[in-house]
Amino acid sequence: MTVPIQRAKPVDALYEEISDYELVLVPDAPLASALNRHLDRPHLGDFATTPRRAAAGRREQVEERTVFLELLHETDLTWKQAAYLGEEIIHAWEYTGRPDGILDYDRFDTPAVRNAVEHVAGLETTSRRLTDYTVDESTELAVVGYPQFTALERSILPDSFDRIDRFADGTFDHPPFRVFDSATDIVAALRDTITAETADQVAVVLDASSEFSTLVESAFDSADIPFYGGPGFLDNPDHRAFLRLLRAAYRGRDVRVSVIRPILDHLGLDVDPDHDQKRLHTLDDPALTPIRDWCTAVAHGEHTFNSALTEYEALLDTEFEAFRAELETLDLAEQTITEDRVNDLEFYLQSYEVPITRENEGVLLADANAATHVDRPLVFYLGLDDDWTRTPLRRPWVDADIEFDRHLRKFQLLLQNGAQQEYLVRDTVGGDLVTPCFYFAELFEESFSRFDDADSERYTVARDTATESFTDDAVSVEPDTLSALSQSSLSTYVNSPRDYFFDQLVDSPDRDYFRRGNLFHDFAEFYVHHPDILSSSSTEEILDVMLEEMSPFIRDVDEDVYRTRFRGGLENLIAFLDEHAPDAGTLSLDATPSGNNTFSAYFDRPIGSDVTERWFKNEDIGIKGLIDLVQSSTRLVDYKSGSKKSASKIVTNSSLSEISDTPNFQALLYLTHQRSVTPDEQLEFVFVHFLENIDDVVRGTADPDETLTKVTYYPTTYEEFVQREAMFEQLREDGSNKCQKTLSQVEYADYRAVFEAEPIPKTRDNDELIESDFGDTFIERMQAVVGEYKYVKTGCKQAMRDLVGVRKENYFADDLDAFEAFIDDRLTELNERRAGAERFPIADLVDEPNYRRVNHRDLLLEDTQ
């Protein structure tokens, strides 16, 4: 059964009701402070206070930490055991009213727990003070919100006192939910509403463990809005970086620069992003030397926590007295650092709130799972989702029904703080519905499963361009005009123009597959010039060079696997180049070795020719690239370390009529350039997938030809090509059975007449060709000559599938002509966008990018087209 939200008594009304009492006990400190501010008469000692403050005579302490430290230092318990038992003992004490209350339950009545209870019971804690304290019977006492008090808090009460209900008659007319599209929009609304001058009048209630916490703190920091109640000891960037650095020290020699990138940025160390995927301990970068040496010393047990912190302080040129003091408190300062001790330290800092000095000024950030009273005129509530629901702990000393009722009452009181309340929520996150806090189902007469179904208003954050943090300034520099595109840039641009744009702006780290591919390319180039290298040097020596170059990326444990794969790749390249060596007359050696080729530099031998690693920039067409090998004027070769693709897949991926979701124009682009060098020639582009058959290489059954994919360009149109007599004879000799049977009974003139009667569609779809007018004509003409037999119709369909296959696996003059026009259009469009005519769209030629192939996914914001 649902009940409406009961109206909470305003602080003014509550004070009028309890103003004549000598002592007033309340459930939480903020309410006590608010009542004390209303005190309008002289009063000796406490007026309104919490049971804990009344007993301890001071601010309430986080006694879990005190108990943990006692058990850690005075018993043989591990860190986690001390934390667990300490918290369980205190919790049972709170709900039973006795320090040994936990021992009433069999599963906790063990020697370890009894020993821990002995230490905790005698410790000077607030719970101990509460146990020993009782309010004098003669005191005129009022207790506000008695149901919220625990058994331990009630134990201090005398026999006679007055109970004051925190709720008044009537119900609370709650404000509507303000529904925003995202957490960012909610925080932006806060930032736009609150100023440094009004900060002291505002509170923000949120789930401290949610994304709202860091977003709000960052937004307030950037806007110079003061706040308190938020970041804790471990939120200090210096403390967090030190702990992360300790953790990185035990990642071993395989830790990547990307792992410690946040630490490097925090320390102000300038390390090229190119190194991000490389192993820290293999890099000879002066900027990394102090970090590398520090990590090595820590991992080898050469540092105490104190000495490591001292060196860390030197890196930042500052001191961290609070962190050093905490290490002393934990008896870790002079301990040698070990991984287990780092684990313990991290566990402690994540589990306990280390006391810090706070400036109590500005916006009050209150945790929804801890607060009930927030004494500010304007209160914002963020989220109000299921994370606000507090599940009663499943402990034998906890009555779940009573505990649930206590949390429900707290929630009702929390919602009513301030003179004005604003509920800022989201209806969806990442496409999933946000579940409202479960307590709403208990309180509202009409249940709802989403905020949009309740009393709500949809809000969109207006973007004030006049106050944006980032602005652009007009400059007089004219943009450069691009005159040529590479195949990789073109593929990226076609997939997503905006991803291409960010490629020009953002540096990407060097990758292991880039380095691996470059090494094989270097070897292939070197071997073309010096095929005798294997007579003077062993394959193992070459492999040693490759593995040394790959060492920044390869874990030591994987070295043998890489050696095996590299050996197989070398064998495939050597076999191919031995059989398909270019004309030796095209080689011209330089006087000095090339510094850009790893093997040229290592063996001190020169390379240089017009056939290997041939760079071209064809501005007439608008394309550029690097050809691995020009085996002849009509045959180009490219080495690939990736998986093998068929000729039909390569042609399909370069289709201009229906852009592929994996666009790749390499073969088409290079053949288009080569056509301009050797026009009217049949050309061939060969991919050598030198790592394709490594398993067969290891077994000794490899066939090097299985690593090759060949794509042919014919210097004629597709329509002209398939009409040739040679095509007719090929169908008669190599076609399927019924195709051969059908065409063997007709003459070439009959075949050619079909094309004269009906043009063949330019399609790569079998059914589309068969069902076209051309398909009908083809079948009718063949049946007219051979007869209307079933096999004739089948044979014609087989022939047309073969014709489509020819188009799928080869390029023709009209394909390259269309590609040249396509390049011209893309360059015109790209240069206009570079000049500012329009934004680079996320998608243009495709409905949406293939996000598996974008390089900057986090920068492609779909809602900002």
C-alpha positions, 0 to 999 in steps of 0.5 A, a space after each residue: 500500500 502506498 502512502 503520500 510523502 508526509 510533510 516534514 516540519 520546517 525548522 522554524 516550527 520544529 524549534 518553536 515546539 522544542 525551544 523550552 526544553 533543556 536538551 534536545 536530541 536529534 538523529 543527525 548533526 546538520 539538523 542540530 546545527 540548524 536548531 542551534 542557530 535558532 536559539 534565542 536565549 542564553 543556554 549553558 551547554 548543548 541545546 540541540 545535539 546528537 546522542 553521539 555528540 552528547 556522549 562524547 562531548 565533541 564532534 562525532 569521529 569515524 570510529 571504524 577507522 579507529 577500530 581498524 587501526 587498533 585491530 591492525 596494530 594490536 592483533 594478528 589479523 590481516 588488513 582485510 580481516 581487521 576491517 571486516 571484524 571491526 565494522 561488524 562489531 561496531 555495527 552489531 554494537 549499534 543495533 544491540 546496544 552492547 559491545 559484545 552483542 555480536 557474540 550472541 550469534 553463533 556464527 560470530 562467536 569464535 575465538 578471533 571475534 572474541 579477541 577482537 571484541 576485547 580490543 574494541 570494547 575498551 577502546 576510546 570510541 564514540 560507541 564506548 562513550 554512548 554505552 557509558 553515558 545516560 542523560 540525567 533523569 532531571 533533564 528536561 529532554 526532547 527527542 526529535 525523530 525517535 524512530 531514527 535512533 538506533 538501539 545504542 543511541 536509545 540506550 542513553 535515554 532516561 525513563 522519562 522524555 518527550 518524543 517530538 515527531 519530525 513530520 507534520 500533518 498533511 502531505 508534501 507537494 513535491 516539485 516536478 521531475 526536471 528530465 534532462 538528456 544526460 548527466 552532462 546537461 544536468 551538471 551544465 544546468 547547475 553550473 549555469 544557475 549557481 555563481 560564486 556569490 550564491 554558492 553559500 545558499 545552495 546544496 547539491 544532494 547526490 549519490 557520492 559514488 555516481 558519475 555526478 560526483 566527479 562531474 559536479 566537482 570538475 564543473 565547479 572547479 572550472 567555473 571557480 564556484 566554491 564547494 565542500 563536502 566532496 573530494 576526500 583524501 584519495 581524491 587528491 590528484 597527488 595522492 592518487 598518482 602516487 598510489 597508481 605509480 606504486 601499482 605500476 611498479 609491480 606491473 613488471 617489465 611489460 607495463 605500457 606507457 599508456 598505463 602510466 600516461 595519467 601519471 606522466 601528465 600529472 608530473 608534467 613529463 613530456 613523452 611523445 604519444 607515439 610511445 603509448 603502446 610501448 613497454 616502459 622499461 625498453 624505452 630510452 627516453 630521458 623523460 621516462 628515466 626517473 619514473 623507470 628507475 623509480 619503478 625498478 627500485 620499488 619492484 626490487 625492494 630498494 625503497 621504503 614507503 618514506 623514501 619512495 614518497 621523498 623521491 616522488 615529492 622531488 619529482 613534483 617539487 613539493 611535500 605531502 605531509 598528510 600522506 606521510 603522516 598517514 603512512 606513519 599512522 599505519 606503521 608503513 613509513 619505514 617498511 620496505 615496499 612490497 606488492 602485498 603492502 601496496 595492496 593493503 595501502 590501497 585497500 585502506 585508502 579506498 575503505 576509510 575516510 581519512 580525516 582532512 581539513 576542509 574549508 566549509 564554504 560554498 556549495 554543500 555537496 551532500 551524499 544521498 545515502 548519508 544525509 537527511 537534513 541539508 540546511 540551505 535555501 535551495 537544494 538540487 537533487 541529482 539522479 534520484 535513481 535506484 542507487 539512492 535505494 538503501 538495501 538493509 544489511 543482511 545481518 542477524 541483528 538487523 530487523 529488515 522491516 524496521 530498517 527499511 522503514 527507517 530508510 524510507 522515513 529518511 528519504 521522505 525527510 531528505 526530499 523536503 530540504 530547503 525552501 526550494 527543491 529541484 529534482 534533476 533526473 535522466 529518463 535514459 542512460 545509454 539507451 536504457 531506461 533509468 529506474 527511479 528510486 524504489 522508495 517512490 513506489 512506496 510513497 506515490 499513489 500512482 506508481 511509475 517505472 520511469 520519470 517521464 511517466 511521473 509529473 515531469 518536465 523535459 529540459 534541454 540545456 541552452 548553449 550560450 555561445 557567449 560564455 563557452 569555454 572554448 572560442 575560435 579566433 579568426 586568422 588570416 592564414 589561407 588553408 593549404 589546398 590538398 592536391 592528392 590523397 593516399 589510399 589510407 586517407 581516402 578510405 578513412 575519409 569515405 568511412 567518416 570525414 570527421 574521423 579523417 579530420 581528427 586524424 590530421 589533428 591528433 597524434 596516434 601511438 605507434 602500434 606493434 602491427 605497424 612496427 611489425 609490418 614495417 620490419 617485413 617491408 624493410 626486409 623485402 626491400 633489402 632482399 631485393 637488393 641483396 639476395 645474397 644476404 642469406 649466404 653471409 648471414 643466417 636467418 636467425 641473425 635477421 630474426 634477432 634484429 627483428 625481435 630487438 626492434 619489436 622489443 618495446 611491444 613484445 612481452 618476454 614470454 611471447 618472444 618464441 611465438 613471435 620468432 616462429 611467426 617471423 621466421 614463417 613470414 620471412 620464408 614466404 617473402 624469400 620464396 616469392 622474391 626468389 621466383 618473382 625478382 624484378 629486372 636487376 637492371 632497374 636497381 641502382 645502389 646508393 653510395 651510402 646505406 639508407 638510414 630508413 631501412 633497418 637492415 640496410 643500417 644493420 648490415 651497412 649495405 646500400 639500397 636504392 632503385 626505381 622498383 622498391 618502396 616507390 613513392 609517387 604523387 600523381 597530382 593530375 589524378 589527385 592520388 599518392 602512395 608508396 608501392 612496395 615493389 614494381 616487379 615490372 611496368 605491368 605488375 605491382 606488388 604489396 606486402 600484407 601482414 594481415 589476413 588474406 582477402 579474395 580478389 572479389 572482396 578487394 574489388 567489392 571493398 572499392 565499389 563506388 556505386 555501393 560503398 562498402 562498410 570496409 572501404 579500401 581503395 589501395 589496389 584501385 588507386 595504385 592501378 589507376 596511377 600505373 595506368 597513367 604510366 603505362 596506358 593501354 596495358 593489362 596490369 596486375 596488382 599482387 597482394 603477398 599475405 606473408 603471415 597467412 599460412 604460418 601453421 603450414 610453414 611450421 608443419 612444412 607443408 606450405 605452398 607460397 602461392 596460397 599467400 597471393 591474391 591477384 587483381 587484374 586491370 583490363 584496358 577496356 570496358 567491362 561491356 567490351 570485355 565480356 563480348 570478346 570471343 576469348 570470353 565466349 571460348 572461356 565460358 565454353 571451356 571452363 564454365 559449369 557443365 550445363 554452360 559448356 553443353 549449351 554454348 558448345 552448340 552455338 556460334 560466337 556470332 549468336 553469343 555476340 548478338 545477345 549484347 547487340 540486342 540488349 546492353 549488359 547491366 553493370 552489376 555485381 549481383 547474380 540475380 540482378 543480371 539474370 532477372 534483367 532484360 539482358 538475362 531474358 534476352 540471353 536465355 531466349 536467344 540461346 533457346 532459339 538456337 539450341 532448343 527450349 530445353 531445361 538445361 539451356 536455361 540453367 546453362 545460361 544462368 551459369 554463364 551469367 554468373 560467370 560473367 558477374 564473377 569476372 566483374 567481381 574480381 577484376 577492374 576495367 577501364 570504366 572502373 578506373 575512369 569512374 575512380 578518377 572522377 570520384 577522386 576529383 569530387 572528394 578533393 573538391 569537397 575536402 578542400 571546401 570543408 578545410 576552407 570552412 564551407 561546412 563541418 566535416 560530417 560524421 558520415 556522408 557517403 555511408 549511412 553511418 561509419 563502420 565504428 570498428 574502423 574509426 580511430 577517434 570514436 570518442 570524438 565522434 559525437 552523433 548529436 552534434 552533426 
